[in-house]
Amino acid sequence: MTTTTADSDLPAICRVNQLPAHVGSTVTVQGWLNNRRSSGKLLFLQLRDGSGTVQAVLYKGAVEDSQFKELDALPQESSLEIVGEVKEDARSPGGVELSVTAVRVVGLAEPYPITKGVDTDSTAFLMDHRHLWLRSSRQAATLRIRSRVIKAIRDFFDSDGFTCVDGPIFTPAACEGTSTLFEVDYFGDPAYLTQSSQLYAEAAAMALGKVYTFGPTFRAEKSKTRRHLTEFWMVEPEVAFARLDDVMDLAENFLVSIISETIGDCRADLELLDRDCDKLLKMVRPFPRISYDEAVEMLNDNGHPFEWGNDFGAPDEEVLTKLFDKPLLVHRFPAQVKAFYMKRDPDDDRVALCVDVLAPEGYGEIIGGSERADDLQFLLDQIKAHDLPQEAFEWYLDLRRYGTVPHGGFGLGLERMVAWLCGTHHIRECIPFPRMLHRIYP
């Protein structure tokens, strides 16, 4: 319980999620009015503070009649300080309620736009009011889960000897593909918002052995699917001396750890979102691994025509993931559909030593990784073949000139991971303020 108070005469401030530990104590709770109802001499104020929601019960005689009347007409989202005794109540979601002794209205709200009778089913309306929609129970739960996933990600790598390094947001050239770049003016010269920090993580891995980057990423794809954002967060580990099998092992361990850690702390929020936590906890190693060749055969055998050489789209991934109840690792895609920096399979030069991890239940690719090309001449040839400016990659080529080693890593899209864990249909709800095609407000 926090001992600091807004008013020295008030009892100590307590967050809603801490209330069960303070039964019998008188505390101050600060928050916003989520709902209210009255039954004559009783007023029930539902207060939320971001950690949870509690019912505060006010008897008419506990305050002046004029204040009781004022509170009985209080608009939704008005901000309050409530003083009361914490009492056990098995019927309440948190197992407690507040018996109110004093109330102070901090900020009287205007009529709230997101309410019954308003077109709240309209996605455009809710997205225009995203700054307020975040206050709803499901959106707040999703953001708490996102925060816990971020902690699980950092805990996993930090406890396994990885060093966090920060990649630049401004870059001189493309990493994934020139058609998905956001170009900006950099003091008179063109620069681009980063598509990935991977190339920089490779440089850091040659200095530190095991590293990860974690930050915002930008893709200028003109895509309107439920899986795409133009600005999202990505974590990218990179490991010196790692081969493709090492990359796949790391991805498996990583996902299992995130799931376990998040459910351990966020079960209540996941259940609020109607997510089956027991189903998620069954996501244990080993995960199924199939080659791209085997995946193509499975697609065709299941009545989904697919031609070898194409990359998977969402419908293809959905067919594949329905055949398995765990994340699926598909490896060795045709090199022609993958990035220039991926190492070729020495047993089949047509394919790259890469892997996509597809989440079950139709959520598709959440991880993409590979063993990186470590041969200087191969990279020179690839840069030329992809019509990339060699001068922008000289620093990257230096990694092959001075002590080249096998190495590999992957990228995980944070919002896609959160969407799968939460069972959220659209990725836009898994980031506080989504940036999409035609969406940059608020």
C-alpha positions in Angstrom: 0.0 0.0 0.0 1.3 3.4 -0.9 1.9 5.6 2.1 1.9 8.9 0.1 -1.5 10.7 0.0 -2.9 13.6 -1.9 -4.1 15.0 1.4 -2.1 14.4 4.6 -5.4 14.0 6.5 -6.5 11.1 4.3 -5.6 7.4 4.9 -2.9 5.9 2.8 -3.6 5.4 -0.9 -4.2 1.8 -2.0 -4.5 0.4 -5.5 -7.6 -1.7 -6.3 -5.6 -4.8 -6.9 -3.9 -4.4 -3.5 -7.2 -4.1 -1.6 -7.6 -7.9 -0.7 -4.5 -7.6 1.4 -6.0 -4.7 3.5 -9.3 -6.1 4.7 -10.4 -4.3 7.8 -8.2 -1.2 7.0 -9.5 2.2 6.0 -7.8 3.4 2.8 -8.0 5.9 0.1 -8.7 4.8 -3.5 -8.2 7.2 -6.4 -9.8 6.5 -9.8 -12.6 7.1 -12.2 -16.3 6.3 -12.0 -17.0 3.4 -14.2 -20.7 3.0 -13.3 -23.1 3.8 -10.6 -26.5 2.7 -9.3 -28.7 3.6 -6.3 -31.4 2.0 -4.3 -32.8 4.8 -2.2 -30.6 5.0 0.8 -27.6 3.2 -0.8 -25.4 4.4 -3.6 -23.1 1.9 -5.4 -20.1 3.6 -7.1 -18.0 1.3 -9.3 -14.5 2.8 -9.3 -11.6 1.8 -11.6 -8.0 2.8 -11.2 -6.2 0.9 -13.9 -5.2 -2.0 -11.7 -8.8 -3.2 -11.3 -12.4 -2.2 -10.4 -14.0 -2.1 -7.0 -17.5 -1.4 -5.8 -17.8 1.4 -3.2 -20.9 1.3 -1.1 -22.1 4.7 0.3 -24.9 4.9 2.9 -27.0 8.1 2.7 -26.2 9.1 6.2 -22.4 8.8 5.7 -22.2 12.1 3.9 -24.3 15.3 3.6 -27.6 14.9 1.8 -26.5 17.4 -0.8 -23.3 15.5 -1.6 -25.2 12.2 -1.7 -27.6 13.7 -4.3 -24.6 15.1 -6.3 -22.9 11.7 -6.3 -26.1 10.0 -7.4 -26.1 12.1 -10.6 -22.3 11.9 -11.2 -21.3 11.4 -14.9 -19.3 8.4 -16.0 -15.5 8.9 -16.0 -15.6 11.6 -13.3 -12.5 11.3 -11.2 -12.8 10.6 -7.5 -10.9 10.0 -4.2 -12.9 7.6 -2.0 -12.1 6.8 1.6 -13.5 3.7 3.0 -13.1 0.5 4.9 -12.0 -2.6 2.9 -14.5 -5.4 3.6 -14.7 -9.0 2.3 -17.4 -9.7 -0.3 -17.3 -13.0 -2.0 -19.7 -11.8 -4.7 -17.4 -9.1 -5.9 -14.8 -9.9 -8.6 -11.9 -9.0 -6.4 -13.5 -10.5 -3.3 -13.7 -7.1 -1.6 -15.7 -3.9 -1.5 -15.3 -0.4 0.1 -17.6 0.8 2.8 -17.4 4.5 2.0 -16.9 7.2 4.7 -15.8 10.1 2.5 -15.8 11.1 -1.2 -14.1 13.9 -3.0 -14.9 14.7 -6.7 -11.5 15.6 -8.3 -12.8 16.2 -11.8 -16.4 16.4 -13.0 -16.7 14.7 -16.4 -18.7 16.0 -19.4 -21.1 13.5 -21.0 -19.0 10.5 -22.0 -19.1 9.8 -25.7 -18.5 6.0 -25.4 -21.8 4.9 -23.8 -24.9 2.9 -24.5 -27.0 4.3 -27.2 -24.0 5.6 -29.1 -22.6 3.9 -32.2 -19.9 2.1 -30.2 -20.0 -0.9 -32.6 -18.5 1.2 -35.3 -14.7 0.5 -35.5 -14.1 3.9 -37.0 -15.9 5.6 -34.0 -13.9 3.6 -31.5 -10.6 4.2 -33.2 -11.4 7.9 -33.4 -11.9 7.8 -29.7 -9.0 5.4 -29.0 -7.7 7.7 -26.2 -10.9 7.0 -24.3 -11.6 3.5 -25.6 -8.4 2.4 -23.7 -10.4 2.9 -20.5 -12.8 0.0 -21.2 -12.1 -3.2 -19.3 -11.1 -5.3 -22.3 -8.7 -2.7 -23.7 -7.1 -2.1 -20.4 -6.7 -5.8 -19.8 -5.0 -6.2 -23.2 -2.5 -3.4 -22.4 -1.7 -4.9 -19.0 -1.0 -8.2 -20.8 1.1 -6.5 -23.4 3.2 -4.9 -20.6 3.7 -8.3 -19.0 4.7 -9.8 -22.3 7.4 -7.1 -22.7 8.7 -8.0 -19.2 8.7 -11.7 -20.0 10.7 -11.0 -23.2 13.3 -9.0 -21.4 13.5 -11.4 -18.5 14.1 -14.4 -20.9 17.0 -12.8 -22.7 18.5 -11.0 -19.7 18.6 -14.2 -17.7 20.2 -16.1 -20.6 23.3 -13.9 -21.0 22.0 -11.7 -23.8 22.9 -8.0 -23.9 20.2 -5.5 -25.0 21.4 -3.1 -27.7 19.5 -0.4 -29.4 19.3 -0.2 -33.2 18.8 3.2 -34.9 15.5 4.3 -36.2 17.0 6.2 -39.1 18.8 3.9 -41.6 20.5 4.6 -44.9 19.1 1.6 -46.8 16.5 -1.1 -46.9 16.8 -4.3 -44.8 13.8 -6.3 -46.0 12.6 -4.7 -49.2 12.7 -1.3 -50.9 8.9 -1.2 -51.5 8.0 -1.0 -47.8 10.2 1.9 -46.8 9.1 5.2 -45.2 11.5 7.8 -46.6 12.4 10.9 -44.7 14.6 14.0 -45.3 17.8 13.7 -43.3 19.3 17.1 -43.5 19.0 17.1 -47.3 19.7 13.5 -47.9 17.2 10.6 -48.0 17.0 8.3 -45.0 14.5 5.6 -44.0 12.6 4.6 -40.9 13.9 1.2 -39.9 12.2 -2.0 -41.1 14.3 -4.1 -38.7 17.3 -3.7 -36.4 18.6 -7.1 -37.4 21.7 -5.9 -39.4 22.8 -3.8 -36.5 22.1 -6.7 -34.1 24.5 -8.8 -36.2 27.2 -6.2 -35.7 26.6 -6.2 -32.0 26.6 -10.0 -31.8 30.1 -9.9 -33.3 31.1 -7.8 -30.3 29.0 -9.3 -27.5 28.1 -12.8 -28.7 24.4 -12.9 -27.7 22.3 -9.7 -28.1 18.8 -8.6 -28.7 17.2 -5.4 -29.9 13.7 -4.3 -28.9 12.0 -1.2 -30.4 9.6 0.3 -32.9 9.7 -0.9 -36.5 8.1 0.7 -39.6 6.7 -0.9 -42.7 5.1 1.0 -45.6 3.0 -1.9 -46.8 -0.4 -0.7 -48.0 -2.1 -3.6 -46.3 -5.4 -3.5 -44.5 -5.4 -7.0 -43.0 -6.1 -7.7 -39.3 -2.4 -8.7 -38.9 -0.7 -5.5 -40.2 0.4 -2.2 -38.6 2.6 0.4 -40.2 4.3 1.0 -36.8 4.9 -2.0 -34.5 7.3 -3.3 -31.9 9.8 -6.1 -32.6 12.3 -8.0 -30.5 15.2 -9.4 -32.5 17.8 -11.7 -30.8 21.1 -12.5 -32.7 23.6 -15.1 -31.7 27.1 -15.6 -32.9 28.1 -19.2 -33.9 24.4 -20.2 -34.1 23.0 -22.5 -36.8 19.4 -22.8 -38.0 18.6 -25.6 -35.5 19.9 -23.3 -32.7 17.6 -20.5 -33.9 14.6 -22.8 -33.9 15.5 -24.1 -30.4 15.8 -20.6 -29.1 12.4 -19.6 -30.6 10.7 -22.6 -29.0 12.1 -21.9 -25.5 11.3 -18.2 -25.9 7.7 -18.7 -26.7 7.1 -21.3 -24.0 8.7 -18.9 -21.4 6.5 -15.9 -22.6 3.3 -18.0 -22.3 4.1 -19.4 -18.9 5.3 -16.0 -17.4 2.3 -14.1 -18.8 -0.3 -16.5 -17.7 1.3 -16.7 -14.2 0.7 -13.0 -13.7 -2.2 -12.2 -16.0 -4.6 -15.1 -15.7 -7.5 -12.8 -14.5 -7.0 -10.4 -17.4 -6.8 -13.3 -19.9 -10.0 -14.8 -18.5 -11.7 -11.4 -18.7 -10.9 -11.6 -22.4 -12.5 -15.1 -22.5 -9.1 -16.7 -23.2 -8.6 -20.4 -22.3 -5.4 -20.3 -20.2 -5.2 -24.1 -19.9 -5.2 -24.4 -23.7 -2.3 -22.0 -23.9 -0.4 -23.8 -21.2 -0.4 -26.9 -23.4 2.0 -25.1 -25.7 5.1 -27.0 -24.5 8.1 -28.2 -26.4 8.7 -29.8 -28.7 6.8 -27.9 -31.4 6.2 -29.5 -34.8 8.8 -28.7 -37.4 8.2 -29.3 -41.1 10.1 -28.2 -44.2 8.5 -25.8 -46.8 8.4 -28.8 -49.2 6.3 -30.8 -46.6 4.1 -27.7 -46.0 3.4 -27.4 -49.8 2.5 -31.1 -49.9 0.1 -30.7 -46.9 -1.6 -27.8 -48.4 -2.3 -29.6 -51.6 -3.3 -32.8 -49.8 -5.9 -30.8 -47.9 -7.6 -29.4 -50.9 -5.7 -26.0 -50.9 -3.9 -25.7 -54.2 -0.4 -24.1 -53.7 2.5 -23.8 -56.1 6.1 -24.4 -55.0 8.0 -21.2 -55.0 5.4 -18.9 -53.6 5.4 -17.3 -50.2 2.6 -18.2 -47.7 -0.3 -15.8 -47.3 -2.7 -15.7 -44.5 -5.1 -18.3 -46.0 -2.2 -20.7 -46.5 -0.9 -20.2 -43.0 -4.5 -20.8 -41.6 -4.8 -24.1 -43.4 -1.5 -25.3 -42.1 -2.0 -24.2 -38.5 -5.4 -25.9 -38.3 -3.5 -29.2 -38.8 -1.6 -28.7 -35.5 -2.5 -27.6 -31.9 0.9 -26.0 -31.2 3.0 -23.3 -32.9 4.3 -24.7 -36.2 7.9 -24.2 -37.4 8.2 -24.2 -41.2 11.8 -24.1 -42.4 13.8 -23.8 -45.6 11.6 -21.5 -47.8 12.6 -20.8 -51.4 15.4 -18.2 -51.3 13.5 -16.1 -54.0 10.9 -15.1 -51.5 13.2 -14.4 -48.6 15.6 -11.6 -47.7 19.1 -11.2 -49.3 21.0 -11.8 -46.1 19.8 -15.4 -45.5 22.2 -18.3 -46.0 21.5 -20.9 -48.6 21.1 -24.5 -47.7 24.3 -26.3 -48.8 22.2 -29.3 -49.8 19.7 -27.4 -51.9 20.8 -23.9 -53.2 17.1 -23.1 -54.1 16.2 -22.7 -50.4 17.3 -20.5 -47.6 18.2 -21.7 -44.1 15.2 -19.9 -42.6 12.2 -20.5 -40.4 8.7 -19.0 -39.9 6.9 -19.8 -36.6 3.1 -19.9 -37.2 0.8 -19.5 -34.2 -2.2 -21.8 -34.1 -5.9 -20.7 -34.3 -5.3 -18.7 -37.5 -2.9 -16.1 -36.0 -0.2 -16.9 -38.5 3.4 -15.8 -38.5 4.7 -14.5 -35.2 8.4 -15.2 -35.7 10.6 -15.1 -38.8 14.3 -16.0 -38.5 17.3 -17.5 -40.3 20.9 -18.4 -40.3 22.6 -15.4 -41.8 24.9 -15.6 -44.8 28.5 -15.4 -43.6 30.3 -15.4 -47.0 31.5 -12.0 -48.3 31.2 -12.8 -52.0 27.8 -14.2 -51.6 26.5 -11.0 -50.0 28.2 -8.9 -52.6 26.4 -10.9 -55.3 23.0 -10.6 -53.4 23.3 -6.9 -52.9 23.9 -6.5 -56.7 21.1 -9.0 -57.6 18.6 -7.0 -55.4 19.8 -3.7 -56.9 20.8 -2.3 -53.4 23.4 0.4 -53.0 26.6 -1.3 -51.9 28.0 1.8 -50.3 25.2 1.8 -47.8 26.1 -1.7 -46.8 29.9 -1.5 -46.5 29.7 -1.5 -42.7 27.6 -4.7 -42.9 30.0 -6.3 -45.3 32.9 -5.5 -42.9 31.3 -8.1 -40.6 32.3 -10.7 -43.1 35.8 -9.2 -43.7 36.9 -9.2 -40.1 36.3 -12.5 -38.4 33.2 -13.9 -40.0 31.3 -16.7 -38.2 28.1 -18.6 -38.6 25.3 -16.7 -36.8 21.6 -16.4 -36.7 18.5 -15.0 -35.1 14.9 -14.0 -35.5 12.3 -11.3 -35.1 9.1 -11.5 -33.1 6.3 -9.0 -33.6 5.1 -8.0 -30.2 1.6 -7.1 -31.3 1.1 -10.4 -33.1 2.2 -12.3 -30.0 -0.1 -10.3 -27.8 -3.0 -10.8 -30.2 -2.5 -14.6 -30.1 -2.2 -14.7 -26.3 -5.3 -12.5 -25.8 -7.3 -14.2 -28.6 -7.8 -10.7 -30.1 -9.1 -10.7 -33.7 -7.4 -7.6 -34.9 -3.9 -6.5 -34.1 -4.9 -2.8 -33.8 -6.2 -3.5 -30.2 -2.8 -4.8 -29.1 -0.9 -1.5 -29.2 -2.1 1.7 -27.4 -2.3 4.0 -30.4 -2.2 2.0 -33.7 -0.8 3.3 -36.9 -2.4 1.8 -40.0 -3.2 2.6 -43.6 -5.2 5.8 -43.3 -5.0 5.9 -39.5 -2.7 8.3 -37.7 -5.3 9.9 -35.3 -5.3 10.1 -32.3 
